[in-house]
Amino acid sequence: MDCGLLGSVFRYDDGVVSELLGVYGGGLCRFLEAVHRPSRRLYIRVNTLRVDPGELLDRLRSRGLEVYRDELFDEALYFVVEGPFRIDEEGPVVVADKEAAESVMMGANLYAPGLLSCDPSIRRGSEVVIKAPSGVVVARGIARMSCSEARRRGRGLFVEVLQSLYRAPKLRELPEYQQGLFYPQSLPAIATTRVLDPAPGEVVVDMCAAPGGKTGHVVELSRGLAKVVAVDHSRRKVRRLREELARLGHLRYVEVVEGDSRYIHLDMPGLRADKILVDPPCTALGVRPKVYDEKTWRDLVNAAAYQEQFVRAAAKILRMGGVLVYSTCTVTHVENELLIEGTALGECLEPVDTGLPGAWSRGSTGSYRGMYTRFHPHIHDTPGYFIARLVKKC
């Protein structure tokens, strides 16, 4: 497969390439090109327990922001992403890590924790070029501390970005973000909680809850009247989960549990859920924009084995007739359709239609062809995403 981005931006071994070809065939190059750039829409989810979507729309527009309502989901608003722009490559270079570079290319500032390396000549006030680890130029800006100071301190604003490859509002700097009126979230992630359809009075478990986007959406859709249990395994992730729920004003509605939810049936033996969300760690091949990515077939296999454990544990605490929604931000069959049909059926979980509109693709493999929903970057201009809805039958 002769794709210009393979081997440079996307360093995938033969096993990963073969898997992606099984999904996209001749469209693989278009998929990779789409993942390399951001979606044209940058979405936020309105916190409907605090503000009406129309009111927030008016507030944002009153300050000159170009923002629109989504055509399907009332709580979803989006900003238009501009670019790509040409960036002058002359000047001392700062190399940001993968995660930081992907934010900087959208206009975010570079903070010292995201620094990989920098030209020792950089001083406070120097105009610098920011590159990704792959060498892609993502932005220009002004250093607010010297290279040596940034490396020594390891915190604080290093480069204030003046020009980026793409331009979008700096969402976390908006007063409405600080006031907890919205949560930055992709359209497929918003759709996932809509598929779960949490209702007042139900027991809802989010098994991989941090940083709290879907947990917060569960609270909002159920109007704060569901019993919500949010689980994650590390102290750092649970701290962030609590902070995010507190910012939204939702912490009082959620029981936050620090623990490994693969063993939730053992650690919380009395828990019985009406609805469960399983959004496990995955290979994230659908996340965009990507300035660099490296994966092997072994990464895919290990991820699927890990994900399977969450599904099996969820099945043990789900009530008869209860609903489990499984979602990932990756695009492989091995982590999605094949995992569901190789695991869920043995746990008396049967795939049913997600109920989402046919504007998005249906799963293209397996016995339950057409039951799953897939979002494809090069077709739908969203992140690559998979959603399955399962009902416990026995």
C-alpha positions in Angstrom: 0.0 0.0 0.0 1.7 3.2 -1.2 0.4 5.9 1.2 2.8 8.8 1.6 1.9 9.1 5.3 2.7 5.4 6.1 6.2 5.0 7.5 6.6 8.7 8.3 3.6 10.0 10.3 2.0 6.5 10.7 4.5 3.9 11.7 2.4 0.7 11.6 3.7 -2.8 11.1 2.3 -5.2 8.5 -0.2 -6.6 10.9 -1.8 -3.2 11.6 -1.8 -2.3 7.9 -3.4 -5.6 7.0 -6.1 -5.0 9.7 -6.8 -1.5 8.4 -7.0 -2.7 4.8 -9.6 -5.2 6.1 -11.7 -2.3 7.2 -11.0 0.3 4.5 -9.6 -1.5 1.5 -8.7 1.0 -1.1 -9.9 3.8 1.1 -7.0 3.4 3.6 -5.0 6.3 2.2 -8.0 8.6 2.5 -8.6 7.4 6.0 -5.0 8.2 7.0 -5.0 11.6 5.3 -8.2 12.5 7.2 -6.8 11.3 10.6 -3.7 13.4 10.0 -5.9 16.6 10.1 -8.6 17.8 12.4 -12.4 17.6 11.8 -13.9 20.8 10.4 -16.2 20.9 13.4 -15.0 21.3 17.0 -17.8 20.1 19.2 -18.9 21.0 22.7 -21.7 19.4 24.8 -23.9 21.9 26.6 -24.4 21.2 30.3 -28.2 21.3 30.1 -28.6 21.2 33.9 -27.1 24.7 34.0 -28.0 26.4 30.7 -30.3 26.0 27.7 -28.4 25.3 24.5 -30.0 28.2 22.7 -28.9 30.6 25.6 -25.3 29.4 25.5 -25.3 29.7 21.7 -26.4 33.3 22.0 -23.8 34.1 24.7 -21.0 32.7 22.6 -22.1 34.5 19.4 -22.4 37.8 21.3 -18.6 37.7 21.8 -18.0 37.2 18.1 -17.5 33.4 18.1 -18.7 31.4 15.0 -20.7 28.7 16.6 -23.6 26.6 15.4 -26.2 24.0 16.6 -25.8 20.4 15.5 -28.5 19.1 13.2 -29.3 16.1 15.4 -28.4 16.5 19.0 -29.9 19.5 20.8 -27.1 19.6 23.4 -24.3 19.6 20.8 -22.8 22.9 19.5 -19.8 23.2 17.2 -17.2 25.7 16.1 -15.7 25.9 12.6 -12.0 24.9 12.4 -10.0 27.0 10.0 -6.9 26.0 8.1 -4.5 24.7 7.2 -2.3 27.8 7.2 1.2 28.1 6.0 3.7 28.6 8.8 7.2 30.1 8.4 9.7 27.4 9.4 12.6 29.8 10.0 13.8 30.2 13.6 14.9 28.1 16.6 13.0 24.9 17.1 10.9 23.5 20.0 9.8 19.9 19.7 6.6 19.1 21.6 5.5 15.6 22.5 2.7 13.9 20.5 -0.2 15.0 22.7 1.0 18.6 23.2 1.7 18.9 19.4 -1.8 17.8 18.5 -3.2 20.5 20.8 -0.8 23.2 19.6 -1.6 22.6 16.0 -5.2 23.6 16.8 -4.0 26.9 18.5 -3.4 25.8 22.1 -0.3 27.2 23.9 2.6 25.0 24.7 3.3 24.3 28.4 6.6 23.0 29.7 5.3 19.5 30.5 4.7 19.0 26.8 8.3 19.8 25.9 10.6 17.1 24.3 13.5 19.3 23.3 14.4 22.9 22.4 17.2 24.9 20.9 19.4 26.0 23.8 19.6 29.5 22.2 16.0 30.2 23.0 15.5 33.0 25.5 12.4 34.7 26.9 10.9 36.6 24.1 12.4 34.5 21.3 10.1 33.8 18.3 10.2 30.0 17.8 8.9 27.2 15.6 7.1 24.3 17.2 7.4 20.9 15.7 5.9 17.5 16.4 8.1 14.5 17.0 7.6 13.5 13.3 9.1 16.9 12.2 5.7 18.3 11.2 5.6 22.1 11.8 2.5 22.8 13.9 2.9 26.4 15.1 5.0 29.6 15.7 5.0 31.5 18.9 6.8 33.6 21.5 8.8 31.9 24.3 7.7 33.1 27.7 10.8 31.5 29.4 14.1 30.3 28.1 14.8 26.7 26.9 16.9 26.0 30.0 14.3 27.4 32.4 11.5 25.4 30.7 13.5 22.2 31.1 14.5 22.9 34.6 11.0 24.0 35.9 9.0 21.4 34.0 5.8 23.5 34.4 4.2 26.8 33.3 3.6 28.4 30.0 6.6 27.9 27.7 5.4 29.2 24.3 2.5 31.5 23.6 1.2 30.4 20.3 0.6 33.2 17.8 0.1 31.2 14.6 -1.0 27.5 14.3 -1.5 25.1 11.5 -5.2 25.2 12.2 -7.3 27.6 14.2 -10.1 27.0 16.6 -11.3 28.7 19.8 -9.3 27.9 22.9 -12.2 26.3 24.7 -10.7 26.0 28.1 -10.0 29.7 28.2 -13.6 30.7 27.7 -15.5 31.9 30.8 -18.4 29.6 29.9 -16.0 26.7 30.3 -14.8 27.9 33.7 -18.5 28.3 34.7 -19.1 24.6 33.8 -21.6 25.4 31.0 -20.1 22.9 28.5 -17.8 20.0 28.1 -15.5 19.7 25.0 -16.6 16.4 23.4 -16.6 14.8 20.0 -19.9 14.1 18.1 -19.4 10.3 18.3 -18.8 10.5 22.1 -22.0 12.5 22.5 -23.9 9.9 20.4 -22.6 7.1 22.6 -24.4 8.3 25.7 -27.5 9.0 23.6 -27.4 5.3 22.6 -27.2 4.3 26.3 -30.3 6.5 27.0 -30.0 6.8 30.8 -33.3 7.5 32.5 -34.3 8.8 36.0 -34.4 6.0 38.6 -32.0 3.7 36.8 -28.7 2.4 38.1 -26.1 3.4 35.6 -22.4 2.4 35.7 -19.6 4.0 33.7 -16.8 1.4 34.0 -13.9 3.5 32.5 -15.2 6.9 33.5 -12.2 9.4 33.5 -12.0 12.1 32.5 -15.8 12.2 33.0 -17.3 13.4 29.7 -19.7 10.5 29.3 -20.4 10.4 33.1 -21.5 14.0 33.0 -23.7 13.4 30.0 -25.4 10.5 31.9 -26.2 12.9 34.7 -27.6 15.5 32.3 -29.7 13.1 30.3 -31.2 11.6 33.4 -31.7 15.1 34.9 -29.6 14.1 38.0 -32.2 11.5 38.9 -30.3 8.3 38.1 -28.0 6.5 40.5 -24.6 6.9 38.7 -21.5 4.9 39.6 -18.3 6.1 37.9 -15.2 3.8 38.2 -11.6 4.3 37.2 -8.4 2.6 38.3 -5.8 5.2 39.1 -5.7 7.9 41.7 -4.6 10.5 39.1 -7.5 9.6 36.8 -10.0 9.6 39.7 -8.8 13.0 40.8 -9.3 14.4 37.3 -12.8 12.8 37.1 -13.8 14.4 40.4 -12.5 17.8 39.3 -14.4 17.6 36.0 -17.6 16.6 37.6 -17.2 19.3 40.2 -16.7 21.9 37.4 -19.9 20.8 35.8 -21.8 20.8 39.1 -22.4 17.0 38.9 -20.3 15.6 41.6 -23.2 15.3 44.1 -25.0 13.1 41.6 -22.2 10.5 41.1 -20.7 7.8 43.3 -17.0 7.9 42.3 -15.1 4.7 42.8 -11.3 4.2 42.6 -10.8 0.6 41.5 -10.2 -1.7 38.6 -13.7 -2.3 37.1 -12.5 -5.6 35.5 -13.2 -6.9 39.0 -16.3 -4.8 39.8 -18.4 -8.0 40.3 -16.0 -9.1 43.0 -15.4 -5.7 44.6 -19.0 -4.5 44.5 -20.9 -7.8 44.7 -24.3 -6.2 45.5 -24.2 -3.8 42.6 -26.8 -4.5 39.9 -27.0 -2.1 36.9 -29.8 -1.2 34.5 -27.4 0.5 32.1 -23.6 0.1 31.7 -21.2 2.1 29.6 -17.9 0.3 28.6 -15.6 2.7 26.9 -12.2 1.0 27.5 -8.7 1.9 26.7 -8.0 1.2 23.1 -5.4 1.7 20.3 -7.1 5.1 19.5 -6.5 4.7 15.8 -9.5 6.9 15.1 -8.4 9.9 17.2 -7.6 13.0 15.2 -5.6 15.1 14.4 -2.6 12.8 14.6 0.9 14.3 14.1 2.5 10.9 14.7 1.4 7.4 15.6 3.2 4.1 16.1 1.4 0.8 16.6 2.1 -3.0 16.1 -0.2 -5.9 15.7 0.7 -7.0 19.2 -0.7 -3.6 20.5 -4.1 -4.5 18.9 -4.2 -8.0 20.3 -3.2 -6.9 23.8 -5.8 -4.1 23.7 -8.6 -6.5 22.6 -7.7 -8.9 25.4 -7.8 -6.1 27.9 -11.2 -4.8 26.6 -12.7 -8.2 26.8 -12.2 -8.3 30.5 -14.4 -5.2 31.0 -17.2 -6.6 28.9 -17.2 -9.9 30.8 -17.3 -8.1 34.2 -20.0 -5.8 33.0 -22.2 -8.7 32.0 -22.0 -10.1 35.6 -23.5 -7.0 37.2 -26.0 -6.2 34.4 -29.7 -6.9 35.2 -31.7 -9.2 32.9 -32.9 -7.0 30.0 -30.4 -4.4 30.9 -28.4 -2.5 28.3 -24.6 -2.4 27.8 -23.1 0.2 25.4 -19.6 -0.6 24.2 -17.6 2.1 22.4 -14.1 2.8 21.3 -12.2 5.6 19.5 -10.4 3.0 17.3 -11.4 1.4 14.0 -10.1 -2.1 14.0 -12.3 -5.2 13.7 -10.4 -7.0 16.3 -11.2 -4.4 19.0 -14.8 -3.9 17.9 -17.1 -6.3 15.9 -14.9 -9.4 16.5 -14.5 -8.6 20.2 -18.2 -8.1 20.7 -19.2 -11.3 18.9 -16.4 -13.4 20.4 -17.1 -12.2 24.0 -20.6 -10.8 24.5 -22.6 -13.8 23.1 -21.0 -16.1 25.6 -22.1 -13.8 28.3 -25.7 -13.7 27.1 -25.3 -10.3 25.6 -27.0 -9.9 22.2 -26.2 -7.0 19.9 -29.2 -4.8 18.9 -29.5 -1.8 16.7 -28.0 1.3 18.1 -30.9 3.4 17.0 -28.7 6.1 15.5 -29.6 7.5 12.1 -28.3 5.8 9.0 -26.2 8.9 8.1 -23.4 7.0 9.7 -22.0 3.6 8.6 -23.1 0.3 10.0 -20.6 -2.4 11.1 -19.3 -4.2 8.1 -18.4 -7.6 9.5 -19.8 -10.3 11.7 -23.0 -12.1 12.2 -24.8 -9.0 13.4 -23.9 -6.9 10.3 -25.8 -3.6 10.4 -26.3 -3.5 14.1 -23.3 -1.5 15.0 -22.5 2.2 14.2 -19.2 3.3 12.8 -17.9 6.9 12.2 -15.3 7.2 9.5 -13.0 10.2 9.4 -12.8 10.4 5.6 -16.5 9.9 5.1 -18.2 11.7 8.1 -15.4 14.1 9.0 -15.5 12.9 12.6 -13.0 10.9 14.7 -13.0 7.2 13.8 -15.4 5.6 16.3 -17.4 2.4 17.0 -20.6 2.0 19.0 -22.4 -1.3 19.9 -25.6 -1.7 22.0 -26.1 -5.0 23.8 -29.0 -6.4 25.7 -28.7 -9.1 28.4 -30.9 -12.0 27.4 -30.3 -14.6 30.0 
